[in-house]
Amino acid sequence: MTVEEAGEIVVVGAGLAGVRTVEQLCRGGHRGPITMLGAEPHPPYDRPPLSKEILRGDRQPADVVLRDAAFFADNHVDLRTGVRATGLDVEKRLVLVENGPAVHYDSLVIATGLQPRQLPGAGDLAGLHVLRTLDHCLRIRESVGAGPAVVVGAGFIGCEVAASLRGKGVEVTVVDPLPAPLAGALGETIGRLVARLHTEAGVDLRCGVGVDAILDDGAGRVRGVRLSDGAELAAPVVVSGIGSRPEVEWLAGTPVEVGNGVLCDAYGRTSIPGVWAVGDVAAWYRPALDKHVRVEHWTSAGEQALVVANDMLGTGRPDQPPVVPYFWSDQFGLKIQALGDIDPADEVRILDDDGRRFLAAYVHDGHVAGAVGCGRAGRVMKLRPLIAARAPVSELA
Ligand code: FAD
């Protein structure tokens, strides 16, 4: 495909992956028209600060806008916020939208991200929150001062929300059925090191226990949770961080192949010609692993956007995204960074641990498969070449 053949481009989803794709298309010489549809009322913004600086009140929404109106105008991009895509007509190359006329495309990019999972049976109670959008974040921020908070789920979002609320002086309890925070992503050994940060900061960490029921006050407000061990925690604020699922419902009934996300080849092409998918919603085929992998990380969205834009415009052989995935998390003033395809079941070698900061490597079949550092930015990055080369474990210093 060439710049001309890409024709009218429509990007569904005005988040990071959508914006990065538009940026790369513009850099690659596409001069429009591009139409970008975003379900949220806001201009595209960056999500990582939602559980960190914005929740703590250290930054404001205007500080995290990804691109301003001038960027879209200068690049002939018609950004339509508050417009939700509801379906596709792939024969006529139309995106169907809620309350409006369908939008024609020659080339389409699906970048609709994730939808947070809701706690089963919880209903719509005041004081019960999830965190994916700016509006979610601002509602949680407004709740600071209302009383204690329970965070359900000790994954990245749950841990960051707990750290940010605790930093604002909120009494926080974190509940998770796994034995340690982040155990699902990083394994139990590292999870226990992360647990130290939380308990040291005064978070009441309840691991190995689930939530049986969300309790309401009979007047539409949450009043706490009941745990699987029978304990009841009173709290006017409950934040659920139990994971997300790809935002693919709008594709139901279309021929776009969906599994755990929109299934793509190694260049982000979906099963339908002229349709690509990027970012959290996309499950790209990874030749080295011989499977489709969906990655929910900021860095990956930008890397995929470059590959897709190159492929759409035919501006050079698209490169594979780097073989060493990366993500970070900020908790209690420390940066936790992880590199590689980490399998929580992998053997963990602790390389350094001062009781708060640490560095560890993941070993899979005798080679270095990944690394995680907490407050060890420089040293964790030095392990990248070993991970990329799948170096034998003997090369770990
Ligand atoms: P999104 O940013 O979710 O954008 C998708 C957009 O599509 C949304 O605006 C949505 O409203 C819109 N949309 C959905 N359906 C439709 C539809 N039918 N029609 C039109 N528009 C639609 N990653 C890290 O590596 N480090 C971090 O520290 C980190 N912190 C995070 C903290 C939080 C609170 C969150 C939520 C995420 C964090 N991430 C972090 C993950 C990172 O932000 C995501 O990987 C990134 O935002 C993915 O971008 P995306 O464009 O694929 O999805």
Residues whose N, C-alpha, C, O or C-beta is under 5 A from the ligand:
A	BS01	FAD	V12 G13 A14 G15 L16 A17 G18 L37 G38 A39 E40 R47 P48 L50 S51 V83 R84 A85 A111 T112 G113 L114 L131 R132 E247 W250 V278 G279 D280 V281 E296 H297 W298 T299 A301 Y326 F327 W328 S329
